Amino acid sequence: MELRFTPEELAFRDEVRAFFAENVPDETRAKMSEGEHLDKDDMVEWTRILNDKGWAVPHWPEEYGGTGWDPMRQYIFLEELQRYPAPSPLPFGVNMVGPVIYTFGNEEQKKRFLPRIANLDDWWCQGFSEPGAGSDLASLKTRAVRDGDHYIVNGQKTWTTLAQYADWIFCLVRTDTEAKKQEGISFLLIDMNTPGIEVRPIITIDGGREVNEVFLTDVKVPVENLVGQENKGWDYAKFLLGNERTNIARVGMSKQRIARVRELAAKEMSGGRPLIEDPRFREKLSSIEIDLKALELTQLRVVAADAKRGNTGRPDPASSILKIKGSEIQQGITHLLMQVMGPHALPYHEDIEGSNEPPIEPDYAGSAAPGYFNYRKVSIYGGSNEIQKNIIAKAVLGL
């Protein structure tokens, strides 16, 4: 594997950096640097800037609006996006349902949905997890019963990220109760404005409303919104989750946050000197940086293998390795940031609804504790790390 970028790749990286410097809204970048939540308008504005440039869906095939970049250029783009930092395009549309539609959907679905995903005209959310079906997703109980040219859907989804903004939800539903649990599942696209859908917020430990419960009661879904074949939804879900786990690695984002830790550790004092000079702190920081470098090289190996193999329509099992280590590193960085802030990291945040406590100086410390608690989730979503280890044992190690 070549560990150096070619001159052409370096020139491309410079082009990407220049575009971000000129086009990312200042307020959006500031929110991301400080660990603040972006709102819907922030995401829509930035996505449409990217789409005008032709970069909103860089990994899609060119015929559906993609860039035609090879895997290495896609990797460079994503890393620079995260390091700047700038928002990644909404993953539920761009990285999840979009590739499912252009790989398994019919032509009408491609024409109807793909351009609107690229321009964020439709906000998508993911209807997979249920109260009794999280890591064991195939145990889901939401039912879809065929009734003429519609399915009637009843059930509940949970941990549905940003469903309060969503125009559409892609759902796994059970269409055959007699088959093996993985073989009786279908993949449906459901308009969130359909009667019978109720969204209830779940207030998270950081005080935000990032996730929701979605209740479906006698929801009528046109049969034309079935993706692929009935009862083959589990195959499409595995394809989708492989893409999700690769993106959870977030090497560029971790690089940006480590730089932020270094910056703040140079300001915060410990024992009469900047914390960055403390040997124990430097040891912890260096350990995470070493892990991140190893993760970066592993991701480059996956990228190189993808380029050599070509698009097979099947996720690389190595994406589970990226998911495990990437999530551990992200959590480790939030822990370091808590150490940097010390008592200033007391869990006040102005976005917490109903908070009656004043902030503790400095201002930049306000997001440390909410971020730390919120990032306990990254080793769970996208398939828990324990499940990923089972995948690696079977598909990579052959055990």
N, C-alpha and C positions, 0 to 999 in steps of 0.2 A: 504494500500500500504506500502511495506517495503521500508524505506527511507535509509537503509544502504546496501552497496554492501556486498555480501557474501564473505567469504575467497577465493573462487574459482574465483569470479569476480575481486577481488583485485589482485590476482595473474595474471589474464589475463591482467588487466590494466598495471601491471608492465612489462609484456612481450611486450605489444604494445609500451610503452614508450621506452623500451630498443631498440626495432627495429627502431623506428624513430631516436633515438640518434645516432645509428650506420649507418643509411642508407640514411637519407635525405641529399642531396647535400648542402654543406655550403652556396653556392651562392644562391641557391633557397630559403633556410630559411631566409637569409639576405634580399633578395628582399621582401619577404612576411612581415617580421618584420617591414621594412621601408615603407610598403605600395606601393611598386613598382609593375608595371605590369610584369607578367611572359610572356615569349615568348613561341612559339610552342615547341621548343626544350626542354625547362624546363619541360613542361607538359608531353611530350612523354617519356623523360628519367625517370621521377619519376613514371609514370604509369607503365612502363615496370619493374621497380624495384618492385612495388607492385604486379604486375601480376606474376613475378617469385616466389614471396612469397605465391601466392594464395589469395591475399587480394585486388585485383583490383576491384572486384564486390562483396563485402562481403554480401550484402543483397539479391543477386540473389539465386534462388534454386541451390542446389548442382549439379544437373544434367547439369546445364549450366555454371558451373565454380564458383558458390558461395561457401561460407565457411561453411554453416550449423549453423552459430551462431544464438542464440536466440536473440530476440529484445533487451535485455539488453546489450549483448556483442556488438551488432551493434551500440548501443547508445554510449557505452564506446569508441569504436574504433573511431567513428566520432568526439566525443568531444576531445579525445586526439590528433587526427589529426589536428583539428582546433587550439588547444591550443599550439601545439609545436612551431610554426605553420608549417604545411606541406600542399602542394596542395591537395585539394579534387580531385578525379578522374573527368574527364570532364563530367559535369552533363548531357549534351545533349545526350550523348550516354549511360552512366551508369545509370542515374536516370530517364531518360525520355523515349527515344525510345527503349532502351534495355528491360525494363519491359513490354512495350507495345508489343514488338515482341514476348517475351516468353509467354505472357499471351494470346494474340489474334492472333499472326502470325501462319503461317503454318510451317511444319517441315523443308521444304527447306529454308525458311527465317531464321529460328533459326540456322540451320547449317551454313548458308552463312554469317550471320551478327554478331552473338553473340560472337564468339571467337575473331573476329577482333575488336569489341568494347572493350572487356576486355584488349586487348594489345595495344589499340590506334593505330591500323593499319589503321583504318578509323576514320577521324575526322568528327563528326556530328554537324550540326547546326539546329536550330528550325525555321520552316517556318509557324508561326501562325499569328502574327500581320500583319495588313495591314493599309495603310493610313486612311481608313475609318472604320477599325474594330480592335479596341484595347481591351478595357474592354468589349465592346459588340462584342466579337469575332465571334459570330454566324452570324454576318452581313457580313462576308467575301465574296469577289466577285471573287477571283481567280477561274477560270473555268477549269474543266477537262472533255473533251468530248471523249467518247469511239469511236475509229476508228480501227476496227479489233482487233488485239492483242496488241494495244497500247492505251494510253490516250494522247490526245493533250492538253497541259496545257498552259494557258495564264493568266497572272496577275502579281501582284506585292506584295512582302512581305517587311516589314520594321522592323527596330530595330533588325535585325538579328545578334545576337552576334557571333563574331569571324567567320563570314562567309568567310572572306578572307583566312582562313586556311582550310576550310571545303572540304572534299571529297564527302560528302552526306548531303542532307537536307531532313528532314521529314516534309511534308506539309499537312495542311488541305486545301482541294479544294472542290469546289461546283460541284457535279455531277448530281444534280436534282434541277432545278430552279423552279419547280412547287410545290415542297413539302414545309412544314414549314421549316423555315430557319435552325433549329437545325437538321432536319431530311434529308436534302439533301446534307450532307457533308461526304466526304471520306478521308481516311488517306493514303497518298502515300509516298513512299520512292524514292527519285530522286537523281541520280548521278549528282554531280555538274559539271562534265566535259561534260554533254550533250549539244549539240549545242542549242543555244537560251537562255542560262542563262548568265546574266550579273550581276556582283556584283559591287556596287558603295559605297564608304565609306561615313559614316556620322561622321564628326569630332565632338567629344563631348566637353562639356564645360571645361573638364580638359585637353584638347589638345590631347587626345588619339583617336585611331581608334578602338574602341571596338565594335561598331555596324555598320550595313550596310543596304543598300537597295538591294533587289534581284529582278531583273526583269526576267520574264519568257515569252518568245515569241515563240509560236508554239513548245514547248518542248515535245518531244516524250518520253513517259514513258511506259515501258512494263507493261502489265496488271498484270504480276506476282509480281510486286512491290506494289500492293494494299494489305494493311494489313487488315485482317478480311473481313467483308462484305462491299460491296458498300453501301453508304449512312448511314453507322453506325459509321462514324468517330467521331461524336460528343461524343459518349459514350467513345471512346478510349481517346479522348482529356481530358475529365473530369477525367478519371483515371490517366492520365499523370500529370495533373495540381495538383491533390491531392498530388502526390509524391513530386512535385516541391515545394509546399507551406510548407510541413513539413520540407524540407531541408533548406528553407529560414530562419528558426528560428536561426540557427547558434549560439547556446549557447556557444560552445567552442571557436569560433572565437571572440565573444564579451568578454569572459573572458580574452583572450590573449590581446585584445586591451585595456581593462581596465588596465591590468597590465602595458602595455606600457604607458598609460596616467599617471599612478602613478610614473613610472620611470622617465618620462620627467618632470613631475610637481615637482619632487624633485631637478631637475637641474635648472629649470627656476626660476628667482627671481621676487618677487613682493613686493614693499614696504620694501625692504631690507632684505627679508627672502624668503625661498623657497615657491613657490606657493602652494605646498601641505599642508602648514601650515595655509593657509588662510581659515577662517571658512566658508565663503560663497562658496568657491570652494569645500571644503570638503563636504558641504551640497549637492551640485549638484552631486558630484561624488557618495556619499552615496545613493542618490535617485535612480540613475541608477543601482547601485549594488543591491539594494533591488528589483527593477523591474526585474533584471536579475535572481535573485534567485527565484522569483515567476515564471518566465518563465521556468526556469530549472525544477521546481517541476511540472509545467503543462505538460512539455514535458515528464517527467518521468511517469506521469499519462497516457498520450497517449501511451507511450511505453508499460506500464503494461497492458493497455486495449488491445493493439494489440497482446500481448503475450497470453492473455486469450482468445481472440476471434479467433485467428488463421488467416491465409491468406484467406480473402473472395474475394479478387480481387476488392474491393470497397474502395475508400479512406475514412478516418475518417473525418467527417466534422469539428472536432476539429482542424484539420490542419490549418484551416483559422484563428483560434485564435493564433496559433504559428506564422503564417505569419504576422499578424498585429503587435503583440507585439514585435516579433523579429526584424522587420524592424524599428519600432520606437526606439528601444534600439540602434540598429546599427547607426541610424542617430544621436541619442543623444551623442554617444561616439565621433563621428567625430566633433560635436559641441564643446565638451569638449576639444578635441585636438586643435582645433582652438584657444580656450581661453588660453590654455597652451602656444601656440606659440606666441600669441599676434602679434605684427607687423612683426615678423619673418615669419609669415604665408602668407605674400604677395604672390599672386599666380604665383610665378615662379616655373617652374619644367623643368629639363633638357630634359625630353621626349617631351615637347611641341614643335611641329614643327614650325620653323621660329622664335622662341623666341630670342630676341636681348637684353635681360636684364640679368645682372649677378645675381647669387644666393645671397640670403641674409643669413648670418650665423645665427644659426648653420646649418650644412648640413642636419641634420635629420628633419629640419622644411620644407624642400622643398615639401614633399608630403602631407602636412596637408590640404592646400586649395584645391588642385585637388581632394583629397579624400572626403573632405566635400561636394563639389559640385557634384561629381560623385554619392555620396550616397543619393542624393535626389531621385534617381530612385527606391530605394528598396521598397518604399511604393506603387510603380506603377506596376513594372513587376510581373509576376506570378499571375496577377489579382489584380487590384488596391485594396487598403485597404477598400475603400467604398463598392466595390463589395463583399469583404470578410465579411463585416458586414451584408450585405443582406443574405449571405449564412448562417451565424450564426443565424440570426433571424429566418430563415425558418427551417434549419436542426437541430439546437441545441436547440433553445428556443421554437420552434414550433409556432411562431407568424404568 
